[in-house]
Amino acid sequence: MALRVLLGAYAALLALVGLLPTPVDRPAHRSLGRFVAWCAAHGLGFVDYARIEFTANILWFVPFGLLLGLIFGLRRWWYAPLLCLAASVVIESAQGLLLPERVASLGD
């Protein structure tokens, strides 16, 4: 029961963040830019905004997938990645169709 409550809370948080009308990283945009510039100046040019965003999107869905996997168990573990994919498609579609300040992306 506790896992289901935790999953519901995390799913609600995923939906809230994914469907905010403005980009989530807007307040941190300057800091991210400085971090990327620092990385480039120190020989870490492969650390760029696109990779940070891609990694953050994956990490954002990991707890959701793990909770789903724990709830479905070994016999139906494969539901977890399917539901994560479905959630991502719904969020990206909503961003593209309903939220003009957000950017829908296949990379997300």
Secondary structure, DSSP 4 states (H G I P E B T S, - for coil): -HHHHHHHHHHHHHHHHHT-SS-TTGGGHHHHHHHHHHHHHTT-TT--HHHHHHHHHHHHHHHHHHHHHHHHTTTTTTHHHHHHHHHHHHHHHHHHHH-TTS---TT-
